[in-house]
Amino acid sequence: MKYLLQLLKEHTDEEHILSMPQIIALLDEAEIEADRRSVYRSLDALQRCGYDIRYVRTPLQGYYLSHDLSVADAVITVNAVRDSISLDEQTSARLSGLILDQLSSYQKDKVYLTPKRDNRAPDSELMNSLSVLLDAIHHQNPVTFRYFD
């Protein structure tokens, strides 16, 4: 079931669907034995777990996973992350990767990222400080700040 979800994430979107024979063939290539009924059960289980797997009949018949982010959403978000002066290169690359992983391979091909600006002032402790601050807020612990001139 996990590999089926990965197939749907990577190979399907609203413009690219997989038919049942294609799904079974891809599972077979990965040396996973599956018949039509077991795939139907797995698709149903994934839908019950909250994955938005849709079945379409026109123009072709098949399944796709509806992705939460559009290409435009991903481009805007990744560009904002990459241009953030608060994030170091490693954190920026990690977050950008997480965002782009929400797209299918076909959607990733459409992504155009603007050239990176070199205005970064890396702060390696920022993400740790942010995690501590968010945890304190979540647990309703008081937070104080010191400002330095």
Disulfide bonds with the S-S distance in Angstrom:
none
